[in-house]
Amino acid sequence: MKVSQAINERRSVKSYDPSHRMTEAEIAQLMSLAMLSPTAFNIQHWRFVVVTDPVLRHQIRAASWNQAQVTDASLLIVLTADLKAWEKDPARYWVNAPKQASDYLVKAIHDYYTDHAQAERDEGMRSGGMAAMTLMLAAKEMGYDTCPMDGFDFDAVGKLINLPADHVPVMFVVVGKPLEAAKPRSGQLPMDEVVIYNRFE
């Protein structure tokens, strides 16, 4: 499947076959592709919580306004961001780069994030969003449908997954086999409204 086809066919699906299971190899393939998503300074601060425990899935569903896809989809991934990844041995993000480049970038990471809590959060959310899109397109290429979700109690889910204090939830992505086709697109804005050349008037 071409990427353009995956983009055109990707839809948010809510109804999944609860009996379908993804293989460990499929899950590993999907997660390895998600890990190729870009991040600022190559910090790779996304942390993917793959929830396989059925009891925990039901508890998370209860904290997600009882949305069925949380338990019925083959896979529930809670995307989170490690806000302090930038200060956790940042040289490892550039271990394969020339020393001069690595030294420069490690210092730049320190200068950019130190005492900038908003930057930490903004970059975590941006990176999580890009990783979610990678997950959804990769899953579509593998023959699965997905649904990105932010309809859940972030604090409650954080407690359920024992989220570290320096991490934040970003969103869910559920992956699975649909029970029915996605509904037609409900309304696409015209290109001339959303694509602006050079500057707003």
Phi, psi and chi 1 to 4 in degrees:
 res  aa     phi    psi   chi1   chi2   chi3   chi4
   1 MET       -  129.7  176.7 -177.9  -70.2      -
   2 LYS   -71.5  151.9  -66.7 -178.6  179.4  177.6
   3 VAL   -58.6  -40.3  172.9      -      -      -
   4 SER   -61.4  -34.8   58.1      -      -      -
   5 GLN   -68.4  -41.7 -175.9  179.5   -9.8      -
   6 ALA   -62.3  -39.7      -      -      -      -
   7 ILE   -64.6  -45.2  -68.0  170.9      -      -
   8 ASN   -65.3  -36.1  -79.5  -37.9      -      -
   9 GLU   -91.7  -14.3  -67.3 -176.9    4.1      -
  10 ARG   -66.5  127.5 -173.8 -141.5   60.3   82.4
  11 ARG  -139.1  158.4  -58.4  -62.1  -52.0  -75.9
  12 SER   -83.8  113.2  -66.2      -      -      -
  13 VAL  -106.3  135.2  171.2      -      -      -
  14 LYS  -104.0  -20.6  -52.3  -75.9 -171.5 -178.1
  15 SER  -113.8  119.3 -178.6      -      -      -
  16 TYR  -125.3  156.2  -68.6   91.6      -      -
  17 ASP   -76.4  109.0  178.4   -4.4      -      -
  18 PRO   -71.0  -12.3   25.0  -31.9      -      -
  19 SER   -88.1  -11.0   67.2      -      -      -
  20 HIS   -80.6  137.4 -177.4  -90.6      -      -
  21 ARG  -122.9  136.1  -60.6  -72.6 -178.8  -90.6
  22 MET   -82.9  146.7  -67.2  175.8   68.2      -
  23 THR   -76.6  161.1   66.5      -      -      -
  24 GLU   -61.0  -35.7  -70.9 -174.6   12.5      -
  25 ALA   -66.2  -39.9      -      -      -      -
  26 GLU   -64.5  -42.8  -73.6  177.9  -46.9      -
  27 ILE   -63.9  -43.7  -64.6  169.8      -      -
  28 ALA   -62.3  -41.1      -      -      -      -
  29 GLN   -62.6  -45.4  178.1 -174.3    2.5      -
  30 LEU   -61.9  -45.7 -178.1   62.2      -      -
  31 MET   -69.1  -34.3  -59.5  -42.2  -60.4      -
  32 SER   -66.4  -33.8   68.3      -      -      -
  33 LEU   -71.7  -39.6  -68.0  169.6      -      -
  34 ALA   -60.0  -34.1      -      -      -      -
  35 MET   -72.6   -4.7  -70.5  172.9   61.0      -
  36 LEU   -89.3   -0.4  -62.0  176.9      -      -
  37 SER   -64.2  146.7  -57.0      -      -      -
  38 PRO   -74.2  150.2   25.6  -32.7      -      -
  39 THR  -141.9  154.2   58.2      -      -      -
  40 ALA   -60.9  132.4      -      -      -      -
  41 PHE    58.1   17.8  -66.0  107.6      -      -
  42 ASN    58.8   30.5 -163.7   39.6      -      -
  43 ILE   -70.9  -25.6  -73.1  173.0      -      -
  44 GLN    53.8   50.1  -57.0  160.8   67.0      -
  45 HIS   -85.5    5.7   37.8 -157.9      -      -
  46 TRP   -74.0  145.6   10.6 -112.9      -      -
  47 ARG  -130.4  121.5  -61.0  -66.6 -179.9  -95.4
  48 PHE   -99.4  111.7  -54.7   96.5      -      -
  49 VAL   -93.9  104.5 -178.0      -      -      -
  50 VAL   -89.2  109.9 -179.4      -      -      -
  51 VAL   -92.7  111.1 -176.3      -      -      -
  52 THR  -110.4  -17.0   58.4      -      -      -
  53 ASP   -71.5  117.3 -178.9  -22.0      -      -
  54 PRO   -60.3  -37.7  -15.3   23.7      -      -
  55 VAL   -64.6  -44.9  173.0      -      -      -
  56 LEU   -64.0  -38.0 -178.1   56.1      -      -
  57 ARG   -58.9  -42.5  -70.4  -86.7  -67.0  -97.3
  58 HIS   -68.2  -36.3  -80.7  -80.7      -      -
  59 GLN   -66.3  -40.2  -69.0  171.2  -29.7      -
  60 ILE   -67.6  -37.3  -67.5  174.4      -      -
  61 ARG   -59.7  -41.2  174.8  171.7  170.6  168.2
  62 ALA   -62.6  -31.2      -      -      -      -
  63 ALA   -87.0    5.4      -      -      -      -
  64 SER  -122.3   34.4  -54.4      -      -      -
  65 TRP    55.3   35.3  -61.2  -70.9      -      -
  66 ASN    58.7   34.0 -159.6   35.3      -      -
  67 GLN   -73.8  123.7  -65.0 -178.3   78.6      -
  68 ALA   -63.2  -31.1      -      -      -      -
  69 GLN   -64.1  -20.3   64.4  -93.2   34.2      -
  70 VAL   -62.7  -36.8  172.8      -      -      -
  71 THR  -102.1  -28.0   53.7      -      -      -
  72 ASP   -82.9  -28.0  -68.3   -5.7      -      -
  73 ALA   -66.4  155.6      -      -      -      -
  74 SER   -65.0  -31.3  -56.8      -      -      -
  75 LEU  -139.9  134.4 -157.0   59.4      -      -
  76 LEU  -116.5  121.0  168.0   63.6      -      -
  77 ILE  -117.4  120.1  -55.9  164.3      -      -
  78 VAL   -95.8  109.7 -177.9      -      -      -
  79 LEU   -82.1  128.4  -79.5   83.9      -      -
  80 THR  -129.7  165.1   73.6      -      -      -
  81 ALA  -124.8  131.6      -      -      -      -
  82 ASP   -84.9  103.1 -179.8   -8.4      -      -
  83 LEU   -66.4  -22.6  -60.1 -179.5      -      -
  84 LYS  -106.1   15.5  -62.1  -63.4 -176.4 -178.5
  85 ALA   -57.3  -30.7      -      -      -      -
  86 TRP   -62.4  -25.4   64.5  -88.4      -      -
  87 GLU  -105.7    6.4   63.5 -178.8    9.0      -
  88 LYS   -98.3   84.1  -62.8  173.3 -179.4  174.7
  89 ASP    52.9   60.9 -171.7   16.7      -      -
  90 PRO   -62.9  -17.9   22.6  -33.0      -      -
  91 ALA   -61.4  -25.2      -      -      -      -
  92 ARG   -67.1  -22.0   61.9 -168.8  173.1  135.6
  93 TYR   -72.8  -15.5  -52.4  131.5      -      -
  94 TRP  -128.5   27.9  -64.2   95.5      -      -
  95 VAL   -61.9  -27.4   66.8      -      -      -
  96 ASN   -97.3    4.2  -63.9  -40.4      -      -
  97 ALA   -89.6  158.2      -      -      -      -
  98 PRO   -56.8  146.3  -23.1   32.7      -      -
  99 LYS   -56.0  -39.3 -174.0  176.8 -174.1  -49.2
 100 GLN   -61.5  -43.8 -176.7  178.0    4.4      -
 101 ALA   -67.0  -42.9      -      -      -      -
 102 SER   -61.8  -45.9  175.6      -      -      -
 103 ASP   -60.2  -42.9  -70.1  -13.0      -      -
 104 TYR   -63.4  -45.6  171.6   82.7      -      -
 105 LEU   -71.5  -36.5  -73.6  160.0      -      -
 106 VAL   -63.1  -41.0  168.5      -      -      -
 107 LYS   -65.5  -41.2 -178.4 -179.6 -176.2  -55.4
 108 ALA   -62.7  -39.4      -      -      -      -
 109 ILE   -60.0  -47.7  -70.9  168.6      -      -
 110 HIS   -60.2  -46.4  179.6  -89.1      -      -
 111 ASP   -65.8  -35.9  -66.8  -14.9      -      -
 112 TYR   -72.8  -40.5 -175.5   77.0      -      -
 113 TYR   -97.8  -23.9  -71.8  106.1      -      -
 114 THR   -58.1  123.9  -61.2      -      -      -
 115 ASP    62.4   25.6  -62.2  -35.5      -      -
 116 HIS  -125.5   73.3  -68.8  108.0      -      -
 117 ALA   -60.3  -35.5      -      -      -      -
 118 GLN   -65.0  -39.5 -170.7   66.0   49.2      -
 119 ALA   -64.6  -40.6      -      -      -      -
 120 GLU   -57.0  -49.6  -69.2  176.1  -20.4      -
 121 ARG   -68.2  -45.2 -176.0  174.5  178.9   83.9
 122 ASP   -58.8  -45.9  -72.0   -9.7      -      -
 123 GLU   -66.7  -37.3  -68.1  -66.2   -1.8      -
 124 GLY   -61.7  -42.4      -      -      -      -
 125 MET   -69.6  -41.8  -67.3  -61.9  168.8      -
 126 ARG   -61.3  -47.4  -83.7 -168.6  -76.7  -92.7
 127 SER   -65.0  -39.7  -64.0      -      -      -
 128 GLY   -62.6  -39.4      -      -      -      -
 129 GLY   -63.7  -42.1      -      -      -      -
 130 MET   -66.6  -39.1  -71.6 -172.0  -77.8      -
 131 ALA   -65.2  -38.1      -      -      -      -
 132 ALA   -62.4  -41.8      -      -      -      -
 133 MET   -66.1  -39.7 -166.5   73.6 -110.8      -
 134 THR   -59.7  -45.5  -58.7      -      -      -
 135 LEU   -56.7  -46.4  -85.6  168.7      -      -
 136 MET   -67.6  -40.7  -69.5 -174.8  -76.6      -
 137 LEU   -71.3  -40.0  -66.9  178.4      -      -
 138 ALA   -63.8  -42.3      -      -      -      -
 139 ALA   -62.2  -40.4      -      -      -      -
 140 LYS   -62.8  -41.7 -169.0   63.2 -175.7  174.6
 141 GLU   -63.2  -27.3  -72.1 -174.5  -32.2      -
 142 MET   -86.0   -0.1  -67.1  169.1   64.9      -
 143 GLY    94.5   13.7      -      -      -      -
 144 TYR  -110.9  160.8  -70.0  105.8      -      -
 145 ASP  -109.2  165.7  -81.9  -58.3      -      -
 146 THR  -143.0  169.7   57.2      -      -      -
 147 CYS  -150.2  119.0 -176.2      -      -      -
 148 PRO   -79.3  144.5   30.3  -32.1      -      -
 149 MET  -140.2  136.8  -61.2  176.2   60.5      -
 150 ASP  -127.8   12.7   63.8    1.2      -      -
 151 GLY   -86.5   72.2      -      -      -      -
 152 PHE  -156.9  162.9   58.6   92.8      -      -
 153 ASP   -81.0  105.1 -176.8  -34.4      -      -
 154 PHE   -60.0  -42.9  -80.9   45.3      -      -
 155 ASP   -66.1  -43.6  -69.6  -23.1      -      -
 156 ALA   -64.0  -43.9      -      -      -      -
 157 VAL   -65.9  -39.6  170.0      -      -      -
 158 GLY   -55.9  -42.5      -      -      -      -
 159 LYS   -66.9  -40.7  -70.9  175.2 -176.3  175.0
 160 LEU   -63.5  -35.3  -73.1  167.7      -      -
 161 ILE   -97.0    8.1   64.2  171.5      -      -
 162 ASN    57.0   47.2 -162.2   27.5      -      -
 163 LEU   -64.2  127.4 -168.3   68.7      -      -
 164 PRO   -60.4  155.5  -23.4   34.3      -      -
 165 ALA   -63.2  -26.9      -      -      -      -
 166 ASP   -95.6   16.7   57.1    1.6      -      -
 167 HIS  -115.6  156.9  -71.4   49.1      -      -
 168 VAL  -133.0  146.8  -67.0      -      -      -
 169 PRO   -70.4  145.5  -11.3   25.6      -      -
 170 VAL  -109.0  -56.0  177.4      -      -      -
 171 MET  -172.9  173.5   66.6  174.3   71.7      -
 172 PHE  -101.5  154.1  -63.9  169.6      -      -
 173 VAL  -131.4  123.3  173.5      -      -      -
 174 VAL  -102.4  148.0  -63.0      -      -      -
 175 VAL  -134.4  135.9 -176.4      -      -      -
 176 GLY   179.1 -170.6      -      -      -      -
 177 LYS   -93.9  124.4  -75.2  -70.2 -176.1 -174.5
 178 PRO   -73.5  149.6   29.3  -35.3      -      -
 179 LEU   -86.7  -22.4  -74.5  178.2      -      -
 180 GLU  -149.7  157.4   54.9 -171.4   37.9      -
 181 ALA   -67.2  151.2      -      -      -      -
 182 ALA   -63.8  148.0      -      -      -      -
 183 LYS   -70.0  158.2  -65.4  178.4  173.8   59.6
 184 PRO   -57.7  154.1  -21.8   31.8      -      -
 185 ARG   -58.0  135.2  -66.8 -173.2 -174.9  -84.3
 186 SER   -82.8  -17.2   56.1      -      -      -
 187 GLY   163.3  111.5      -      -      -      -
 188 GLN  -103.0  129.1 -158.1   73.3   23.1      -
 189 LEU   -67.6  150.2  -67.6  173.7      -      -
 190 PRO   -69.2  149.1   24.4  -32.0      -      -
 191 MET   -59.2  -37.5 -173.7  178.7  -66.0      -
 192 ASP   -70.2   -9.3   61.2    6.8      -      -
 193 GLU   -90.7  -29.3 -177.3  175.3  -17.6      -
 194 VAL  -108.4  -14.5  -61.5      -      -      -
 195 VAL  -106.5  115.4  178.7      -      -      -
 196 ILE  -113.4  128.2  -67.1   89.3      -      -
 197 TYR   -94.2  122.3  -74.4   91.1      -      -
 198 ASN    75.5  -57.6  -58.5  -45.7      -      -
 199 ARG  -163.3  156.8   60.6  178.4   63.6   87.1
 200 PHE   -71.4  148.5  -74.1   89.8      -      -
 201 GLU   -83.2      -  -65.9 -177.7    3.8      -
